[in-house]
Amino acid sequence: MQFFKLFLLITFIPAILLSNDDRPPVKYNYMAKKEVHKFVTMMVNKYHFKRSYMVSVMNMAKLDRDTLARYTGKYKVGSTNGPWERYKAHVLDEESLRKAKKFKKQYYKTLQRAGRTYKVDIDYIVGFMGVESKFGEYTGDYNVLDSLATLAFHPNRMKKFFKAEFKHLFLLSREKGYKITQLEGSFAGAMGCVQQVPSMARKHKADFNKDGITDPWDIEDCIGSIAKFMHKNKWKKGALVAVPTKFKGKRYKRLKTTHRRTQPMSSILKHGIKPLGKFNESKAYLLKNRNTTHDDIWLGAKNFRVLTRYNNSTSYGMAIHLIAESVK
């Protein structure tokens, strides 16, 4: 028996350790890279940071191999936005929808004020909060400096985007007085209860609790920030968002499905799509969520596109819509 226990330990412990060999971040000499020197010089000349500060921060930044793996092919392209099955299991499950109703009740006055101020539908603010952070319960435990340094200076499919975000991280930290080495967020460098990357945190900030501070981790400020985002992206209060449909078969392949481009309703109807509710716009986004055994096809209205401007994913927008529907 003792031998059997020892055999199990020898066999399985290395496998467990290897399965987690991408965490935690490891030391890395960023200043050995020419492009990092170029970045530091740009931040000094254009944004007037002290060179000694920039070099000091870069010397503290580590390589986050787990973060890098998500953007270099080890994970399926698009997986960072989340497959539909993941949303259904972790965001649209019974417990999450119960929390959505509780959140709406708890912050109803703040939600109502945001709805009036920015002329948006409050149920969709609840949807954003649910998808982004489980209503403020989970805001990420990755070191943002490590994540963004890794993605800004190592080859990956979104390197240009992350290098810009790395710049905004320094600007945000200076503006807010944050200690840049201590910020925590997602593996992509998104922070707070509505998971804003640094550029979004700078652009869509809101002091909705009126304490003189715009705080990405404060629930009331997050509610105001999302409402402000929706308003800026031309959300129409009370207007249609999405309508379910039916079609023959289990998989739909007759027309291209995307949240990026609309199609005439006449063409959609001609190609076998039947709305299960009134759709009063002449064009629609034809949306597909792929389940294990079948496709869900929806018609998206102009308001749906606003949801995906925060995260460029059909599943993301649909998850917000379904949470919003559940709390109405």
Residue pairs with C-beta under 8 A, 6 or more apart in sequence:
21 65
22 65
22 66
22 69
23 65
23 66
25 62
25 63
25 64
25 65
25 143
25 146
25 150
26 62
26 63
26 65
27 62
27 63
28 61
28 62
28 63
30 36
30 58
30 59
30 61
30 149
30 153
31 37
31 55
31 58
31 59
33 153
35 153
36 58
36 153
39 152
39 153
39 163
39 166
39 167
40 51
40 54
40 55
40 58
41 51
43 49
43 54
43 167
43 170
44 50
44 51
44 54
47 167
47 170
47 171
49 170
49 174
54 170
57 145
57 170
57 180
57 181
58 149
60 145
60 181
61 145
61 146
61 149
62 143
62 146
62 149
62 150
63 146
63 149
63 150
63 154
64 142
64 143
64 146
64 147
64 150
64 187
65 150
66 187
67 142
67 146
67 147
67 150
67 151
67 187
67 188
68 150
68 151
68 154
68 156
69 75
70 79
70 80
70 187
70 188
71 80
71 151
71 156
71 157
71 158
72 155
72 156
72 157
73 157
77 157
78 313
80 188
81 311
81 312
81 313
81 315
81 316
82 313
82 315
82 316
83 290
83 315
84 289
84 290
84 291
84 296
84 315
84 318
85 291
85 292
87 131
87 315
87 316
87 318
87 319
90 96
91 130
91 131
91 319
91 323
92 319
92 322
92 323
96 130
96 134
96 323
97 323
97 326
97 327
99 130
99 134
99 135
100 126
100 127
100 130
100 135
100 323
100 326
100 327
101 326
101 327
103 126
103 129
103 130
103 135
104 111
104 122
104 123
104 126
104 327
107 219
107 220
107 223
110 208
110 219
110 220
110 223
111 122
111 125
111 126
111 223
112 122
113 208
114 120
114 122
114 125
114 208
114 223
114 224
114 226
114 227
115 121
115 122
115 125
115 227
115 237
117 224
117 227
118 227
118 228
118 230
118 231
119 231
119 235
119 237
120 227
120 230
120 231
120 235
120 237
121 235
121 237
121 238
121 324
123 323
123 324
123 325
123 327
123 328
124 230
124 235
124 241
124 307
124 320
124 321
124 324
125 223
125 226
125 227
125 230
126 323
126 324
126 327
127 307
127 319
127 320
127 321
127 322
127 323
127 324
128 194
128 226
128 310
128 320
129 135
129 136
129 193
129 194
129 219
129 222
129 223
129 226
130 319
130 320
130 323
131 316
131 319
131 320
131 323
132 193
132 194
132 195
133 139
133 192
133 193
133 194
133 195
135 193
136 193
136 219
136 222
139 184
139 185
139 191
139 192
139 193
139 195
139 217
140 184
140 185
140 186
140 187
140 190
140 191
140 195
141 184
142 184
142 185
142 186
142 187
142 189
143 181
143 183
143 184
144 169
144 183
144 184
144 185
144 189
144 191
145 169
145 180
145 181
145 183
147 185
147 186
147 187
147 188
147 189
148 162
148 165
148 166
148 169
148 189
148 198
149 166
151 158
151 159
151 162
151 165
151 166
151 188
151 189
152 159
152 162
152 163
152 165
152 166
153 163
156 162
162 188
162 189
164 199
165 189
165 197
165 198
165 199
166 189
166 198
168 197
168 198
168 199
168 201
168 202
169 180
169 183
169 189
169 198
170 180
171 198
171 202
172 178
172 198
172 201
172 202
173 179
173 180
173 183
175 202
176 214
183 191
184 191
185 191
185 192
185 195
186 195
188 197
189 197
189 198
190 196
190 197
190 200
191 197
191 198
191 201
191 216
191 217
192 201
192 215
192 216
192 217
192 222
193 216
193 217
193 218
193 219
193 222
194 216
194 222
194 225
194 226
196 204
196 216
196 225
200 229
201 216
204 225
204 226
204 228
204 229
204 232
205 214
205 216
205 221
205 225
206 214
206 221
206 224
206 225
206 227
206 228
207 213
207 214
207 221
207 224
208 220
208 221
208 223
208 224
208 225
209 218
209 220
209 221
213 221
214 221
214 225
215 221
216 222
216 225
229 310
230 306
233 306
233 309
234 302
234 306
235 303
235 306
236 302
236 303
239 301
239 302
239 303
240 279
240 280
240 281
240 301
240 303
241 300
241 301
241 303
241 304
241 307
241 321
241 324
242 287
242 298
242 299
242 300
242 301
242 304
242 317
242 318
242 321
243 275
243 276
243 277
243 278
243 279
243 298
243 299
243 301
244 275
244 276
244 277
244 296
244 297
244 298
245 273
245 274
245 275
245 276
245 297
245 298
245 299
246 274
246 276
246 297
247 272
247 273
247 274
247 297
248 272
250 293
250 294
250 295
251 294
251 295
252 272
252 273
252 288
252 295
252 297
254 271
254 272
255 263
255 267
255 268
255 271
255 273
255 286
256 286
257 286
257 287
257 288
257 297
257 314
258 285
258 286
258 287
258 314
259 285
259 287
259 300
259 304
259 305
259 308
259 312
259 313
259 314
259 317
260 285
260 312
261 285
262 283
262 284
262 285
263 283
263 284
263 285
263 286
264 282
264 283
265 279
265 281
265 282
265 283
265 284
265 299
268 284
268 286
268 299
273 286
273 297
273 299
275 299
279 299
279 301
281 301
281 302
284 299
284 300
284 301
285 299
285 300
285 301
285 304
285 305
286 297
286 299
286 300
287 297
287 298
287 299
287 300
287 304
287 314
287 317
287 318
288 295
288 296
288 297
288 298
288 314
289 295
289 296
289 298
289 314
289 315
289 318
298 318
300 317
304 317
304 321
307 316
307 317
307 320
307 321
308 314
308 316
308 317
310 316
311 317
